[in-house]
Amino acid sequence: MELITGENDNGRRLDRILRKALPDCPLPLIHRLLRQGRVTVNGKSAKAQDRPDSGAVIRIPSLKDKDAPKSAPAVRRLPPPEIIWQARGLLAVNKPAGIAVHGSNSLDEMVRSFLTEKLPPSLSFKPGPLHRLDKPSSGIVIFSTSIEGARLFTSLLKERKVRKTYLAIVEGEIKNEEIWEDELVRDREKKKTFVSPSNAAGKSAITKIKPLAVKDNFTLALAEIATGRTHQIRAQAASHGHPLSGDKKYGGRGAGGFFLHAWKLEFLEYVIEAPPPEAFREKMKEKFLHVNPNRLAD
């Protein structure tokens, strides 16, 4: 069998390339073939830790047909995503509310359908989302279009060098800026996040709240998060007495679901903004007549 590495395989460990390229081949078999010197790169016996360059020819002469890589399943043609920014091997998409990031008929499928035939072939790299948003939420999701882009953004997230600002409608009146610092605990069975009452034994969560408009016991606010915990804004808002309006899972009242929009993302020299969806804009006009959705930062 012969495999040829692509641009996004460049510099990756050989064993990792083979694991991705041969998902149906048992991992012990891959390592055994490498140990026995039966895998060659450009005609020379290769080791697991070798890092082939782009265009390298990998040969595995003893691989059985049943272990050979299957043809990639055809990606279904889906409506194109709303692309709002692209650079450095990264793609920013404005996710509609009601669409999951992963799974069937997801944003991931939409983006992969859009990128079909636009990216160079690769044995080990597949484009994908680098963080998540709840299905009911809307706004910016960053996708990788190269391995270097994925490594860059992932490292920035780990170093907390990505600044995320959300737009939210919450219950109650918040008249001044607030900083919420809590320890969050995730209940995987209930799929719900709680603020630890003892402020210990959880994961640190920091959210800065800036009110934009207050009316009739509701607040339109910007929520800037310094951490990225699951359901962070929803759980902290509820714990601090201001659940998202309509977020019944966290004690919010009202029908029609909640409004939480990932509005701005900042990292390195980039500032990316995603316009709120029409339903969110209409809700802002309904509850806060004087707010101009196009001038949220003013």
C-alpha positions as CSV (number, residue, x, y, z in Angstrom):
1,M,0.0,0.0,0.0
2,E,1.2,3.5,-0.8
3,L,0.2,6.7,0.9
4,I,1.4,10.3,0.1
5,T,1.5,12.9,2.8
6,G,0.0,16.3,2.2
7,E,0.8,19.8,3.5
8,N,-1.2,19.4,6.7
9,D,0.7,16.2,7.5
10,N,4.0,17.9,7.4
11,G,6.0,17.5,10.6
12,R,3.5,15.1,12.3
13,R,4.7,11.9,13.9
14,L,4.4,9.0,11.5
15,D,2.5,6.8,13.9
16,R,-0.1,9.5,14.3
17,I,-0.4,10.0,10.5
18,L,-1.0,6.2,10.1
19,R,-3.6,6.1,13.0
20,K,-5.6,8.9,11.2
21,A,-5.1,7.5,7.7
22,L,-5.9,3.9,8.7
23,P,-8.8,4.2,11.2
24,D,-9.8,0.5,10.6
25,C,-6.3,-0.9,11.1
26,P,-5.6,-2.0,14.7
27,L,-3.2,0.2,16.5
28,P,-1.0,-2.7,17.7
29,L,-0.6,-3.8,14.1
30,I,0.6,-0.4,13.0
31,H,3.2,-0.3,15.8
32,R,4.3,-3.9,15.1
33,L,4.9,-3.1,11.4
34,L,6.9,0.0,12.5
35,R,9.0,-2.0,14.9
36,Q,9.7,-4.6,12.3
37,G,10.9,-2.0,9.8
38,R,8.2,-2.9,7.3
39,V,7.0,0.7,6.9
40,T,9.1,2.9,4.7
41,V,9.2,6.6,4.0
42,N,10.7,7.6,0.6
43,G,12.2,4.1,0.4
44,K,13.9,4.0,3.8
45,S,12.8,2.1,6.9
46,A,10.8,4.4,9.2
47,K,10.2,4.7,12.9
48,A,7.1,5.7,14.8
49,Q,8.6,9.1,15.9
50,D,9.7,10.1,12.4
51,R,8.1,13.2,11.0
52,P,7.7,13.0,7.2
53,D,7.7,16.1,5.1
54,S,4.9,17.0,2.8
55,G,4.9,14.8,-0.4
56,A,6.6,11.9,1.4
57,V,5.8,8.4,0.0
58,I,4.8,5.9,2.7
59,R,4.7,2.2,1.8
60,I,3.2,-0.5,3.9
61,P,3.8,-3.7,1.8
62,S,2.2,-6.2,4.2
63,L,-1.0,-4.5,5.1
64,K,-4.0,-6.7,4.4
65,D,-6.9,-5.4,2.2
66,K,-9.3,-5.4,5.1
67,D,-7.1,-3.0,7.0
68,A,-6.6,-0.6,4.0
69,P,-8.1,2.9,4.3
70,K,-11.7,3.1,3.1
71,S,-12.8,5.8,0.8
72,A,-13.9,8.8,2.7
73,P,-17.8,9.0,2.9
74,A,-19.2,11.6,0.6
75,V,-19.9,14.8,2.4
76,R,-23.6,15.8,2.0
77,R,-24.1,19.1,0.3
78,L,-25.6,21.4,2.9
79,P,-26.4,25.1,2.9
80,P,-23.2,27.2,3.1
81,P,-22.3,28.5,6.6
82,E,-22.1,32.3,7.2
83,I,-18.3,32.9,7.0
84,I,-17.3,36.1,8.7
85,W,-13.5,35.8,8.8
86,Q,-10.6,33.7,7.6
87,A,-6.9,33.8,8.2
88,R,-3.9,31.8,9.6
89,G,-5.5,28.4,8.9
90,L,-8.7,29.4,10.8
91,L,-12.2,30.1,9.8
92,A,-14.8,32.0,11.8
93,V,-18.5,31.1,11.3
94,N,-21.6,32.8,12.6
95,K,-23.6,29.8,14.0
96,P,-27.4,30.1,13.8
97,A,-29.3,29.4,17.0
98,G,-30.9,25.9,17.0
99,I,-28.1,24.2,15.1
100,A,-25.6,21.9,17.0
101,V,-21.9,22.3,16.5
102,H,-21.3,18.5,16.2
103,G,-23.4,15.6,14.9
104,S,-25.8,15.1,12.1
105,N,-27.0,18.2,10.3
106,S,-24.6,20.2,12.4
107,L,-22.5,23.3,11.8
108,D,-19.5,20.9,11.5
109,E,-21.1,19.2,8.6
110,M,-22.0,22.5,7.0
111,V,-18.4,23.7,7.2
112,R,-16.9,20.4,5.9
113,S,-19.4,20.5,3.0
114,F,-18.3,24.1,2.3
115,L,-14.6,23.2,2.4
116,T,-14.9,20.1,0.2
117,E,-12.3,20.5,-2.6
118,K,-11.1,23.8,-1.1
119,L,-8.4,22.3,1.1
120,P,-5.3,20.3,0.1
121,P,-5.5,16.5,0.6
122,S,-4.2,15.2,3.9
123,L,-3.8,11.7,5.5
124,S,-4.2,12.9,9.1
125,F,-5.9,16.3,9.2
126,K,-9.6,17.0,9.0
127,P,-11.1,20.5,9.5
128,G,-13.2,20.9,12.6
129,P,-14.5,23.2,15.3
130,L,-12.0,24.3,18.0
131,H,-14.5,25.1,20.7
132,R,-18.2,24.8,21.2
133,L,-21.5,26.7,21.6
134,D,-24.7,25.3,23.0
135,K,-27.3,24.4,20.4
136,P,-29.7,27.2,21.4
137,S,-26.9,29.8,21.3
138,S,-25.7,31.7,18.3
139,G,-22.5,33.4,17.3
140,I,-18.9,32.9,16.5
141,V,-17.4,29.4,16.3
142,I,-13.8,29.0,15.1
143,F,-12.8,26.1,12.8
144,S,-9.4,24.9,11.7
145,T,-8.6,24.7,8.1
146,S,-5.0,23.6,8.7
147,I,-3.1,21.8,11.4
148,E,-1.0,24.9,12.1
149,G,-4.2,26.9,12.6
150,A,-5.6,24.2,15.0
151,R,-2.3,24.2,17.0
152,L,-2.2,28.0,17.2
153,F,-5.8,28.5,18.4
154,T,-5.7,25.6,20.8
155,S,-2.6,27.0,22.4
156,L,-4.1,30.4,22.7
157,L,-7.2,28.9,24.4
158,K,-5.0,27.1,26.9
159,E,-3.0,30.2,27.7
160,R,-6.3,32.2,28.1
161,K,-5.3,34.6,25.3
162,V,-8.7,34.4,23.5
163,R,-11.1,37.1,24.7
164,K,-14.8,36.1,24.2
165,T,-17.7,38.5,24.6
166,Y,-21.3,37.4,24.5
167,L,-24.6,39.3,24.2
168,A,-27.3,38.1,26.6
169,I,-30.8,39.1,27.8
170,V,-31.1,38.3,31.6
171,E,-33.8,38.6,34.2
172,G,-33.6,41.4,36.8
173,E,-31.8,44.7,36.7
174,I,-28.0,45.0,36.5
175,K,-27.1,48.6,36.8
176,N,-23.3,48.5,37.2
177,E,-20.5,46.3,35.9
178,E,-20.0,43.1,37.8
179,I,-17.4,40.4,37.9
180,W,-18.5,36.9,38.8
181,E,-15.9,34.6,40.1
182,D,-17.1,31.1,40.9
183,E,-16.1,27.4,41.0
184,L,-18.2,25.4,38.7
185,V,-19.1,21.7,39.0
186,R,-20.5,19.7,36.0
187,D,-23.2,17.1,36.6
188,R,-22.8,14.8,33.5
189,E,-25.9,12.8,34.2
190,K,-28.1,15.9,34.3
191,K,-26.0,17.7,31.7
192,K,-26.1,20.7,33.9
193,T,-23.5,23.0,35.5
194,F,-23.7,24.2,39.1
195,V,-21.8,26.8,41.1
196,S,-20.1,25.1,44.0
197,P,-21.8,26.4,47.2
198,S,-18.5,26.1,49.1
199,N,-16.6,27.8,46.3
200,A,-14.3,24.8,46.1
201,A,-13.8,21.5,44.4
202,G,-14.8,22.9,41.0
203,K,-13.3,24.6,38.0
204,S,-12.6,28.4,38.1
205,A,-15.0,30.5,36.1
206,I,-14.7,34.3,35.7
207,T,-17.3,36.4,33.8
208,K,-17.4,40.2,33.5
209,I,-20.9,41.6,33.1
210,K,-21.5,45.0,31.5
211,P,-25.1,46.2,31.3
212,L,-26.1,47.9,28.0
213,A,-29.8,48.6,28.8
214,V,-32.3,48.0,31.6
215,K,-36.0,47.9,31.3
216,D,-39.0,46.2,32.9
217,N,-36.9,44.0,35.1
218,F,-34.7,42.8,32.2
219,T,-31.1,43.6,31.3
220,L,-29.3,43.5,28.0
221,A,-25.7,42.8,28.9
222,L,-22.3,42.0,27.5
223,A,-20.7,39.0,29.2
224,E,-17.0,38.7,28.7
225,I,-15.6,35.3,29.8
226,A,-12.0,34.8,30.9
227,T,-12.6,31.0,31.1
228,G,-14.6,28.7,28.9
229,R,-16.5,26.2,31.0
230,T,-19.6,24.3,29.8
231,H,-22.7,26.4,30.3
232,Q,-20.5,29.0,32.2
233,I,-22.7,32.1,31.5
234,R,-26.0,30.3,32.0
235,A,-24.9,28.7,35.3
236,Q,-23.3,31.8,36.7
237,A,-26.1,34.1,35.7
238,A,-28.6,31.9,37.4
239,S,-26.5,31.6,40.6
240,H,-26.1,35.4,40.8
241,G,-29.9,35.9,40.5
242,H,-30.0,36.9,36.8
243,P,-30.9,33.7,34.8
244,L,-31.1,34.2,31.1
245,S,-34.6,35.1,30.1
246,G,-36.3,31.9,28.9
247,D,-33.6,29.6,30.0
248,K,-35.9,27.1,31.9
249,K,-33.0,24.7,32.5
250,Y,-31.4,27.3,34.8
251,G,-34.5,28.8,36.3
252,G,-35.3,31.4,33.6
253,R,-39.0,32.3,32.9
254,G,-40.8,32.9,29.7
255,A,-41.4,30.9,26.5
256,G,-39.4,30.7,23.3
257,G,-36.0,29.8,24.7
258,F,-33.1,32.0,25.8
259,F,-31.0,34.6,23.9
260,L,-27.2,34.2,24.2
261,H,-25.0,35.3,21.3
262,A,-21.2,34.9,20.9
263,W,-20.8,38.4,19.6
264,K,-17.0,39.2,19.6
265,L,-13.8,37.2,19.6
266,E,-10.4,38.8,20.1
267,F,-6.9,37.1,19.8
268,L,-3.5,38.2,18.6
269,E,-4.2,41.2,16.3
270,Y,-7.7,40.1,15.3
271,V,-11.1,41.4,16.4
272,I,-14.0,39.3,15.0
273,E,-17.6,40.3,15.4
274,A,-20.7,38.4,14.4
275,P,-24.0,40.2,13.9
276,P,-26.9,38.9,16.1
277,P,-29.5,36.8,14.3
278,E,-32.8,38.5,13.3
279,A,-34.7,36.9,16.2
280,F,-32.3,38.3,18.7
281,R,-32.4,41.7,17.0
282,E,-36.2,41.7,17.2
283,K,-36.1,40.7,20.8
284,M,-33.8,43.6,21.6
285,K,-36.1,46.0,19.8
286,E,-39.1,44.6,21.7
287,K,-37.6,44.9,25.1
288,F,-35.1,47.8,24.7
289,L,-36.5,50.2,22.2
290,H,-33.6,52.6,22.2
291,V,-30.8,50.0,21.6
292,N,-29.2,50.1,18.2
293,P,-28.0,46.5,17.5
294,N,-25.4,47.9,15.1
295,R,-23.7,49.9,17.9
296,L,-23.4,47.4,20.7
297,A,-20.0,48.6,21.9
298,D,-21.0,52.3,22.3
